[in-house]
Amino acid sequence: MSQPFVLLYTSPGCPDCAAVRRYLDQHGVVFEERDVTAPGVADEAKARYGVRIAPITVIGDAVLWGTFAEQKPRLDALLPRNAEKP
């Protein structure tokens, strides 16, 4: 099973952003990260996905936002189980 494209919008010092990043790393998920505090990135997220507050996790066509606890059930469902690291 191939991994879908994963994009993570984060903000420095955001504990939920760090938790999503850690979850992806622990499960061996390759992802692209964008900092919403960089010029234009929050506007890009708003234009593309309708939200501009981090964390925003994009997995293929699915857009998840909110706390890590809110995102985790969907992360579990959307990401391949074989990606988990030992």
N, CA, C and O atoms as a Tinker XYZ file with bonds, in Angstrom:
   344  protein
     1  N      0.847000   -1.182000    0.000000    73     2
     2  CA     0.000000    0.000000    0.000000    64     1     3
     3  C      0.885000    1.236000    0.000000    63     2     4     5
     4  O      1.736000    1.376000    0.878000    81     3
     5  N      0.708000    2.130000   -0.956000    73     3     6
     6  CA     1.529000    3.328000   -1.007000    64     5     7
     7  C      0.946000    4.401000   -0.102000    63     6     8     9
     8  O     -0.258000    4.458000    0.147000    81     7
     9  N      1.828000    5.233000    0.370000    73     7    10
    10  CA     1.430000    6.296000    1.282000    64     9    11
    11  C      0.885000    7.471000    0.497000    63    10    12    13
    12  O      1.480000    7.859000   -0.509000    81    11
    13  N     -0.234000    8.053000    0.927000    73    11    14
    14  CA    -0.739000    9.255000    0.271000    64    13    15
    15  C      0.158000   10.448000    0.594000    63    14    16    17
    16  O      0.939000   10.405000    1.545000    81    15
    17  N      0.043000   11.512000   -0.202000    73    15    18
    18  CA     0.775000   12.743000    0.076000    64    17    19
    19  C      0.267000   13.313000    1.394000    63    18    20    21
    20  O     -0.941000   13.415000    1.611000    81    19
    21  N      1.204000   13.686000    2.280000    73    19    22
    22  CA     0.841000   14.257000    3.572000    64    21    23
    23  C      1.517000   15.622000    3.712000    63    22    24    25
    24  O      2.727000   15.761000    3.538000    81    23
    25  N      0.696000   16.621000    4.032000    73    23    26
    26  CA     1.165000   17.990000    4.223000    64    25    27
    27  C      0.725000   18.429000    5.606000    63    26    28    29
    28  O     -0.436000   18.252000    5.975000    81    27
    29  N      1.643000   19.001000    6.375000    73    27    30
    30  CA     1.348000   19.425000    7.735000    64    29    31
    31  C      1.666000   20.912000    7.873000    63    30    32    33
    32  O      2.804000   21.339000    7.675000    81    31
    33  N      0.648000   21.686000    8.215000    73    31    34
    34  CA     0.833000   23.102000    8.515000    64    33    35
    35  C      0.997000   23.219000   10.024000    63    34    36    37
    36  O      0.164000   22.737000   10.792000    81    35
    37  N      2.090000   23.872000   10.440000    73    35    38
    38  CA     2.406000   23.990000   11.860000    64    37    39
    39  C      2.711000   25.434000   12.228000    63    38    40    41
    40  O      2.826000   26.310000   11.370000    81    39
    41  N      2.838000   25.651000   13.529000    73    39    42
    42  CA     3.217000   26.945000   14.069000    64    41    43
    43  C      4.241000   26.699000   15.175000    63    42    44    45
    44  O      4.075000   25.763000   15.957000    81    43
    45  N      5.289000   27.510000   15.262000    73    43    46
    46  CA     6.296000   27.313000   16.307000    64    45    47
    47  C      5.663000   27.368000   17.700000    63    46    48    49
    48  O      4.828000   28.229000   17.978000    81    47
    49  N      6.066000   26.450000   18.562000    73    47    50
    50  CA     5.589000   26.432000   19.931000    64    49    51
    51  C      4.203000   25.837000   20.126000    63    50    52    53
    52  O      3.688000   25.826000   21.244000    81    51
    53  N      3.602000   25.350000   19.068000    73    51    54
    54  CA     2.257000   24.772000   19.135000    64    53    55
    55  C      2.348000   23.319000   19.611000    63    54    56    57
    56  O      2.901000   22.480000   18.899000    81    55
    57  N      1.816000   23.000000   20.803000    73    55    58
    58  CA     1.925000   21.631000   21.308000    64    57    59
    59  C      1.155000   20.613000   20.464000    63    58    60    61
    60  O      1.606000   19.476000   20.322000    81    59
    61  N      0.015000   20.990000   19.907000    73    59    62
    62  CA    -0.730000   20.057000   19.058000    64    61    63
    63  C      0.013000   19.803000   17.743000    63    62    64    65
    64  O     -0.016000   18.694000   17.211000    81    63
    65  N      0.676000   20.837000   17.226000    73    63    66
    66  CA     1.488000   20.661000   16.015000    64    65    67
    67  C      2.616000   19.677000   16.290000    63    66    68    69
    68  O      2.889000   18.791000   15.481000    81    67
    69  N      3.269000   19.837000   17.435000    73    67    70
    70  CA     4.360000   18.931000   17.808000    64    69    71
    71  C      3.845000   17.506000   17.978000    63    70    72    73
    72  O      4.530000   16.551000   17.612000    81    71
    73  N      2.646000   17.357000   18.528000    73    71    74
    74  CA     2.081000   16.017000   18.727000    64    73    75
    75  C      1.765000   15.347000   17.391000    63    74    76    77
    76  O      2.014000   14.152000   17.229000    81    75
    77  N      1.219000   16.099000   16.431000    73    75    78
    78  CA     0.941000   15.521000   15.109000    64    77    79
    79  C      2.254000   15.155000   14.427000    63    78    80    81
    80  O      2.374000   14.071000   13.856000    81    79
    81  N      3.237000   16.049000   14.480000    73    79    82
    82  CA     4.556000   15.774000   13.881000    64    81    83
    83  C      5.167000   14.511000   14.483000    63    82    84    85
    84  O      5.678000   13.657000   13.758000    81    83
    85  N      5.113000   14.397000   15.803000    73    83    86
    86  CA     5.660000   13.224000   16.504000    64    85    87
    87  C      4.920000   11.947000   16.074000    63    86    88    89
    88  O      5.550000   10.916000   15.842000    81    87
    89  N      3.598000   12.016000   15.971000    73    87    90
    90  CA     2.790000   10.869000   15.536000    64    89    91
    91  C      3.233000   10.433000   14.140000    63    90    92    93
    92  O      3.463000    9.247000   13.905000    81    91
    93  N      3.354000   11.379000   13.219000    73    91    94
    94  CA     3.759000   11.048000   11.849000    64    93    95
    95  C      5.155000   10.435000   11.829000    63    94    96    97
    96  O      5.390000    9.435000   11.151000    81    95
    97  N      6.088000   11.041000   12.580000    73    95    98
    98  CA     7.452000   10.504000   12.650000    64    97    99
    99  C      7.462000    9.089000   13.222000    63    98   100   101
   100  O      8.139000    8.210000   12.687000    81    99
   101  N      6.719000    8.862000   14.305000    73    99   102
   102  CA     6.690000    7.547000   14.949000    64   101   103
   103  C      6.101000    6.470000   14.046000    63   102   104   105
   104  O      6.421000    5.290000   14.188000    81   103
   105  N      5.246000    6.877000   13.125000    73   103   106
   106  CA     4.616000    5.918000   12.222000    64   105   107
   107  C      5.320000    5.852000   10.862000    63   106   108   109
   108  O      4.824000    5.226000    9.925000    81   107
   109  N      6.482000    6.507000   10.767000    73   107   110
   110  CA     7.276000    6.434000    9.549000    64   109   111
   111  C      6.637000    7.116000    8.356000    63   110   112   113
   112  O      6.906000    6.755000    7.210000    81   111
   113  N      5.790000    8.103000    8.622000    73   111   114
   114  CA     5.085000    8.800000    7.547000    64   113   115
   115  C      5.952000    9.943000    7.034000    63   114   116   117
   116  O      6.391000   10.798000    7.804000    81   115
   117  N      6.191000    9.950000    5.744000    73   115   118
   118  CA     6.920000   11.036000    5.108000    64   117   119
   119  C      5.922000   12.162000    4.875000    63   118   120   121
   120  O      4.837000   11.936000    4.337000    81   119
   121  N      6.290000   13.377000    5.281000    73   119   122
   122  CA     5.374000   14.504000    5.118000    64   121   123
   123  C      6.145000   15.777000    4.816000    63   122   124   125
   124  O      7.336000   15.893000    5.107000    81   123
   125  N      5.440000   16.721000    4.228000    73   123   126
   126  CA     5.981000   18.057000    3.986000    64   125   127
   127  C      5.399000   18.961000    5.056000    63   126   128   129
   128  O      4.204000   18.895000    5.344000    81   127
   129  N      6.232000   19.803000    5.645000    73   127   130
   130  CA     5.777000   20.697000    6.710000    64   129   131
   131  C      5.894000   22.149000    6.254000    63   130   132   133
   132  O      6.887000   22.548000    5.646000    81   131
   133  N      4.859000   22.926000    6.559000    73   131   134
   134  CA     4.852000   24.357000    6.250000    64   133   135
   135  C      4.485000   25.137000    7.505000    63   134   136   137
   136  O      3.532000   24.795000    8.206000    81   135
   137  N      5.244000   26.177000    7.777000    73   135   138
   138  CA     5.068000   27.024000    8.959000    64   137   139
   139  C      4.094000   28.155000    8.629000    63   138   140   141
   140  O      4.366000   28.978000    7.755000    81   139
   141  N      2.951000   28.193000    9.336000    73   139   142
   142  CA     1.934000   29.211000    9.048000    64   141   143
   143  C      2.378000   30.619000    9.419000    63   142   144   145
   144  O      1.720000   31.590000    9.046000    81   143
   145  N      3.505000   30.747000   10.160000    73   143   146
   146  CA     3.989000   32.080000   10.485000    64   145   147
   147  C      4.897000   32.639000    9.386000    63   146   148   149
   148  O      5.270000   33.811000    9.436000    81   147
   149  N      5.256000   31.820000    8.400000    73   147   150
   150  CA     6.057000   32.294000    7.262000    64   149   151
   151  C      5.154000   33.126000    6.343000    63   150   152   153
   152  O      3.957000   32.859000    6.242000    81   151
   153  N      5.722000   34.124000    5.682000    73   151   154
   154  CA     4.912000   34.986000    4.826000    64   153   155
   155  C      4.073000   34.204000    3.801000    63   154   156   157
   156  O      4.595000   33.396000    3.033000    81   155
   157  N      2.773000   34.464000    3.813000    73   155   158
   158  CA     1.867000   33.884000    2.829000    64   157   159
   159  C      1.369000   32.481000    3.115000    63   158   160   161
   160  O      0.423000   32.036000    2.465000    81   159
   161  N      1.963000   31.764000    4.057000    73   159   162
   162  CA     1.598000   30.367000    4.267000    64   161   163
   163  C      0.203000   30.239000    4.895000    63   162   164   165
   164  O     -0.575000   29.382000    4.477000    81   163
   165  N     -0.125000   31.064000    5.877000    73   163   166
   166  CA    -1.465000   31.009000    6.472000    64   165   167
   167  C     -2.520000   31.363000    5.430000    63   166   168   169
   168  O     -3.588000   30.751000    5.397000    81   167
   169  N     -2.232000   32.342000    4.584000    73   167   170
   170  CA    -3.174000   32.704000    3.518000    64   169   171
   171  C     -3.339000   31.553000    2.525000    63   170   172   173
   172  O     -4.443000   31.306000    2.040000    81   171
   173  N     -2.245000   30.848000    2.223000    73   171   174
   174  CA    -2.294000   29.678000    1.338000    64   173   175
   175  C     -3.204000   28.604000    1.931000    63   174   176   177
   176  O     -4.048000   28.039000    1.234000    81   175
   177  N     -3.024000   28.327000    3.227000    73   175   178
   178  CA    -3.847000   27.314000    3.891000    64   177   179
   179  C     -5.317000   27.715000    3.863000    63   178   180   181
   180  O     -6.182000   26.878000    3.603000    81   179
   181  N     -5.605000   28.974000    4.125000    73   179   182
   182  CA    -6.992000   29.468000    4.113000    64   181   183
   183  C     -7.597000   29.331000    2.719000    63   182   184   185
   184  O     -8.736000   28.887000    2.576000    81   183
   185  N     -6.838000   29.711000    1.694000    73   183   186
   186  CA    -7.343000   29.639000    0.322000    64   185   187
   187  C     -7.578000   28.206000   -0.129000    63   186   188   189
   188  O     -8.569000   27.920000   -0.800000    81   187
   189  N     -6.677000   27.307000    0.235000    73   187   190
   190  CA    -6.775000   25.913000   -0.215000    64   189   191
   191  C     -7.724000   25.060000    0.622000    63   190   192   193
   192  O     -8.445000   24.216000    0.089000    81   191
   193  N     -7.720000   25.287000    1.949000    73   191   194
   194  CA    -8.408000   24.355000    2.839000    64   193   195
   195  C     -9.459000   24.994000    3.737000    63   194   196   197
   196  O    -10.146000   24.294000    4.480000    81   195
   197  N     -9.590000   26.305000    3.678000    73   195   198
   198  CA   -10.632000   26.984000    4.442000    64   197   199
   199  C    -10.291000   27.285000    5.884000    63   198   200   201
   200  O    -11.116000   27.854000    6.599000    81   199
   201  N     -9.115000   26.926000    6.330000    73   199   202
   202  CA    -8.659000   27.233000    7.692000    64   201   203
   203  C     -7.237000   27.758000    7.640000    63   202   204   205
   204  O     -6.489000   27.472000    6.705000    81   203
   205  N     -6.875000   28.526000    8.651000    73   203   206
   206  CA    -5.523000   29.080000    8.668000    64   205   207
   207  C     -4.846000   28.935000   10.020000    63   206   208   209
   208  O     -3.811000   29.555000   10.263000    81   207
   209  N     -5.413000   28.131000   10.896000    73   207   210
   210  CA    -4.835000   27.928000   12.215000    64   209   211
   211  C     -4.264000   26.506000   12.313000    63   210   212   213
   212  O     -4.912000   25.537000   11.916000    81   211
   213  N     -3.067000   26.403000   12.837000    73   211   214
   214  CA    -2.368000   25.113000   12.908000    64   213   215
   215  C     -2.779000   24.341000   14.154000    63   214   216   217
   216  O     -3.198000   24.937000   15.146000    81   215
   217  N     -2.660000   23.016000   14.106000    73   215   218
   218  CA    -2.191000   22.210000   12.990000    64   217   219
   219  C     -3.304000   21.890000   11.989000    63   218   220   221
   220  O     -4.463000   21.677000   12.345000    81   219
   221  N     -2.898000   21.869000   10.745000    73   219   222
   222  CA    -3.743000   21.405000    9.648000    64   221   223
   223  C     -2.982000   20.244000    9.020000    63   222   224   225
   224  O     -1.827000   20.396000    8.621000    81   223
   225  N     -3.622000   19.100000    8.935000    73   223   226
   226  CA    -2.997000   17.925000    8.342000    64   225   227
   227  C     -3.771000   17.552000    7.092000    63   226   228   229
   228  O     -4.977000   17.312000    7.148000    81   227
   229  N     -3.078000   17.504000    5.967000    73   227   230
   230  CA    -3.700000   17.149000    4.699000    64   229   231
   231  C     -3.144000   15.786000    4.299000    63   230   232   233
   232  O     -1.935000   15.618000    4.143000    81   231
   233  N     -4.045000   14.816000    4.135000    73   231   234
   234  CA    -3.656000   13.462000    3.739000    64   233   235
   235  C     -4.453000   13.139000    2.489000    63   234   236   237
   236  O     -5.649000   12.856000    2.556000    81   235
   237  N     -3.772000   13.184000    1.337000    73   235   238
   238  CA    -4.492000   13.001000    0.079000    64   237   239
   239  C     -5.531000   14.101000   -0.062000    63   238   240   241
   240  O     -5.186000   15.282000   -0.082000    81   239
   241  N     -6.807000   13.722000   -0.161000    73   239   242
   242  CA    -7.893000   14.689000   -0.281000    64   241   243
   243  C     -8.520000   15.060000    1.059000    63   242   244   245
   244  O     -9.383000   15.936000    1.109000    81   243
   245  N     -8.108000   14.417000    2.136000    73   243   246
   246  CA    -8.685000   14.671000    3.460000    64   245   247
   247  C     -7.956000   15.818000    4.158000    63   246   248   249
   248  O     -6.727000   15.889000    4.138000    81   247
   249  N     -8.720000   16.706000    4.769000    73   247   250
   250  CA    -8.159000   17.834000    5.509000    64   249   251
   251  C     -8.601000   17.720000    6.967000    63   250   252   253
   252  O     -9.795000   17.719000    7.269000    81   251
   253  N     -7.623000   17.625000    7.859000    73   251   254
   254  CA    -7.894000   17.506000    9.290000    64   253   255
   255  C     -7.377000   18.748000    9.978000    63   254   256   257
   256  O     -6.285000   19.223000    9.666000    81   255
   257  N     -8.137000   19.273000   10.899000    73   255   258
   258  CA    -7.661000   20.400000   11.697000    64   257   259
   259  C     -8.287000   20.310000   13.071000    63   258   260   261
   260  O     -9.295000   19.634000   13.274000    81   259
   261  N     -7.673000   20.998000   14.002000    73   259   262
   262  CA    -8.095000   20.927000   15.396000    64   261   263
   263  C     -6.971000   20.348000   16.222000    63   262   264   265
   264  O     -5.840000   20.213000   15.753000    81   263
   265  N     -7.288000   20.009000   17.448000    73   263   266
   266  CA    -6.264000   19.479000   18.352000    64   265   267
   267  C     -5.786000   18.111000   17.869000    63   266   268   269
   268  O     -6.429000   17.473000   17.036000    81   267
   269  N     -4.645000   17.671000   18.407000    73   267   270
   270  CA    -4.156000   16.342000   18.068000    64   269   271
   271  C     -5.181000   15.283000   18.463000    63   270   272   273
   272  O     -5.423000   14.342000   17.707000    81   271
   273  N     -5.782000   15.432000   19.641000    73   271   274
   274  CA    -6.790000   14.455000   20.099000    64   273   275
   275  C     -7.958000   14.373000   19.119000    63   274   276   277
   276  O     -8.506000   13.293000   18.897000    81   275
   277  N     -8.340000   15.500000   18.535000    73   275   278
   278  CA    -9.423000   15.504000   17.552000    64   277   279
   279  C     -8.988000   14.867000   16.234000    63   278   280   281
   280  O     -9.786000   14.207000   15.568000    81   279
   281  N     -7.732000   15.063000   15.861000    73   279   282
   282  CA    -7.221000   14.534000   14.592000    64   281   283
   283  C     -6.853000   13.052000   14.660000    63   282   284   285
   284  O     -6.939000   12.354000   13.650000    81   283
   285  N     -6.446000   12.563000   15.825000    73   283   286
   286  CA    -5.876000   11.210000   15.929000    64   285   287
   287  C     -6.764000   10.100000   15.369000    63   286   288   289
   288  O     -6.247000    9.246000   14.649000    81   287
   289  N     -8.064000   10.057000   15.652000    73   287   290
   290  CA    -8.872000    8.967000   15.079000    64   289   291
   291  C     -8.843000    8.949000   13.547000    63   290   292   293
   292  O     -8.809000    7.880000   12.939000    81   291
   293  N     -8.858000   10.117000   12.936000    73   291   294
   294  CA    -8.796000   10.179000   11.473000    64   293   295
   295  C     -7.404000    9.844000   10.969000    63   294   296   297
   296  O     -7.267000    9.209000    9.924000    81   295
   297  N     -6.361000   10.259000   11.695000    73   295   298
   298  CA    -4.995000    9.884000   11.310000    64   297   299
   299  C     -4.872000    8.364000   11.305000    63   298   300   301
   300  O     -4.332000    7.779000   10.366000    81   299
   301  N     -5.381000    7.732000   12.366000    73   299   302
   302  CA    -5.333000    6.265000   12.459000    64   301   303
   303  C     -6.055000    5.611000   11.280000    63   302   304   305
   304  O     -5.596000    4.601000   10.747000    81   303
   305  N     -7.178000    6.188000   10.879000    73   303   306
   306  CA    -7.980000    5.597000    9.801000    64   305   307
   307  C     -7.388000    5.853000    8.414000    63   306   308   309
   308  O     -7.524000    5.019000    7.519000    81   307
   309  N     -6.741000    6.988000    8.236000    73   307   310
   310  CA    -6.285000    7.379000    6.903000    64   309   311
   311  C     -4.884000    6.904000    6.542000    63   310   312   313
   312  O     -4.556000    6.777000    5.362000    81   311
   313  N     -4.059000    6.642000    7.547000    73   311   314
   314  CA    -2.672000    6.285000    7.256000    64   313   315
   315  C     -2.492000    4.770000    7.268000    63   314   316   317
   316  O     -3.140000    4.064000    8.041000    81   315
   317  N     -1.610000    4.280000    6.407000    73   315   318
   318  CA    -1.389000    2.833000    6.328000    64   317   319
   319  C     -0.812000    2.287000    7.627000    63   318   320   321
   320  O      0.090000    2.888000    8.212000    81   319
   321  N     -1.322000    1.166000    8.070000    73   319   322
   322  CA    -0.859000    0.545000    9.315000    64   321   323
   323  C      0.569000    0.027000    9.180000    63   322   324   325
   324  O      1.288000   -0.054000   10.176000    81   323
   325  N      0.988000   -0.322000    7.976000    73   323   326
   326  CA     2.322000   -0.881000    7.800000    64   325   327
   327  C      3.417000    0.182000    7.865000    63   326   328   329
   328  O      4.599000   -0.143000    7.746000    81   327
   329  N      3.038000    1.447000    8.052000    73   327   330
   330  CA     4.045000    2.516000    8.130000    64   329   331
   331  C      4.664000    2.602000    9.514000    63   330   332   333
   332  O      5.670000    3.288000    9.690000    81   331
   333  N      4.089000    1.921000   10.504000    73   331   334
   334  CA     4.575000    2.047000   11.876000    64   333   335
   335  C      5.988000    1.485000   12.016000    63   334   336   337
   336  O      6.308000    0.401000   11.527000    81   335
   337  N      6.828000    2.278000   12.714000    73   335   338
   338  CA     8.210000    1.866000   12.970000    64   337   339
   339  C      8.239000    0.912000   14.152000    63   338   340   341
   340  O      7.365000    0.975000   15.017000    81   339
   341  N      9.223000    0.034000   14.205000    73   339   342
   342  CA     9.340000   -0.879000   15.353000    64   341   343
   343  C      9.696000   -0.119000   16.617000    63   342   344
   344  O      9.836000   -0.721000   17.681000    81   343
